[in-house]
Structures are given as C-alpha cells and as structure tokens.
C-alpha cells in the first residue's frame, strides 16, 4: 500500500459513547473499519477522527458496531467494500469484531473497556487477544495507558497517548428562550441558574445520581434547575430516567440537540455537570471548559485526570457535596472566573484539535 495513495478506511463505532451528543456521542456510536487508499477506521468519541483522515486524503467510512454480531460479518464487509485498514473504538465492543481481520487495524480505547470491562475475565481475554493483533492503540491519557499496560504489559510499546482534541462551535442563531420554554423551565434568565448534565442516557453515566438532592435544593431555591440532555443510548434505561424525573421538581430531561445548538446551550448555562460512574475522557467536560463554563464532575479517575479541584473545576464525591460546591460556585463569582480562565487555558494547551489531527494522520500510516 503506497503511503501516497489515499486509503479506504472503515471506521466502526462500537460503543454508545456520548458526551456532548456531538463529538462523542453520535460519531462514537456509529463507526467501523475503513481508511484512505482503502482502510477501515472507527472514530474516537466523535466524528473528528474521520475528518482528520479525510483531510489527509483518505476515505473513511463509519459503521455502527451494533449492526454486526461477529468478526465474520465485519470480515465480509471489509472484503466486499475493499477496505485497506480499520480503526475501532472500544477495545471490547469494537475490537472483538476485528479479531482475525484480513486487514490491519488500530484501536482507540473508549474508557469503559479499560475501566470496567477489564474486570470481567472473559472480556479481558478477548481484549488481550485484540490488542495483540492491533498495530497500535490510542489512550486518551497516561493514566488510561498505564491501566491497559498493567494488564497487558507486552502491548505497552504499541499504546500511544493522544488526548482528545477540542473544537467548539456554538450556533449564533440558537433560541435560548424557546429552548427553556420547550423544557418547561421559567425563562426569567435574571434569576435562573440552569445546570446541564450532558451524557448519553445509559447506566454508566448515572444521570439519576443527583436527582433527589437537586430537587430538594430546588424546593428551597426555585431558581436552580438541572437539565439532563443527550441521546437515548439505552432506550429501556432512558424510559426509567424519564419516569423517575417526573417525580422530582426542578429536574428535566431535555430534548437532544445538534452539536452547534448544544454548544450554544452549554455556553448559556450556569455549569456543566458530570455524574458518571466511569469515564475515559469526557468531551463534554472539555467542551464546557473551552466555552468558559464551570464544571462540576464526579470524582472518578477519568474526570480527575483533566480537572484539578478548585483550579480548573470542582470535583464531588457525594450528591450532598455536589450541592455544597454548587452553592459555593453561585456565591463566589471570583472563584468561577479564575477556574474558567485556567480551564480554558488548560484545554488550549493540552487538547489541541490540530494536534489531534496530526497524531491520527501519523498513526494511520502504521496501518500500511
């Protein structure tokens, strides 16, 4: 395969990952294998990986991993479509479908693979076998790489650290008042304090974690509201969330928005909230930082890797601590300004979109 000839890459999104239903949700849950000259690739939690490969002259086709049940089906796809290589997201959900692949492939860790699936002996064995076959693997942080390398030491040299690159693009025509009206939230923005929890609705994101304490706070202070927004990754769980939220005033499940409108909504909210049980690297958090919006996140390794408490955001370990920290944020505009300034600088320095593009364009050459 000539490095000068564009490949055909198949990108498979093998996970329902979603941060802001923009980069990490929709694109991450729709991918398979496919590269420029003819390869296959699965994008990182968003559509940017495909864009990065397209910019280098490759053709990247994204497929939803959930459409395929076995490696044989994906092998048939890559053969029929004449893909040159593949990129899969999530070592287990995406990677297992590339076992024994006839074409070279790379892996992008999703987060739950090395944080949660690694605890299951059967999944761990499958992931180890996939990692052995992969030309390279991408971890979003050094901490994530160390988790994987501790389990599969022979793969350490093929695991590269590339943090997620961030680029936000808030819609200039977004109607904030209509958005609030549709959600049943009082549009008196002079007193409104809307906290947005952005995530794909699935259990690992634990969107119900703060519902009860937040509603209690809302009863005492009607100006505070919590909006839960994101794609219905797990339809059954989504129904549970909607039913429970009905019983708690001040908490709302909001209609999913296109990426640019979501960025606009986040830029108008009081704070971005993350209550996940496990995270690889939350794009929603990084995007909020880039938009100068304070972040309150559950104190788990994936979040603590990108947030320094009271410097670039606030980390909480219990629902009650979340409320205490939220109140302190509302009452201390100086703290808010200092944190958002440092957070934006952190994203600019460590999560360059251009840097991410260069890295993936170089990594894909390893699939020749």
Order of alpha helices (4+ residues) and beta strands (2+ residues): beta-beta-alpha-beta-alpha-beta-beta-alpha-alpha-beta-alpha-beta-alpha-beta-alpha-beta-alpha-beta-alpha-beta-alpha-beta-alpha-beta-alpha-alpha-alpha
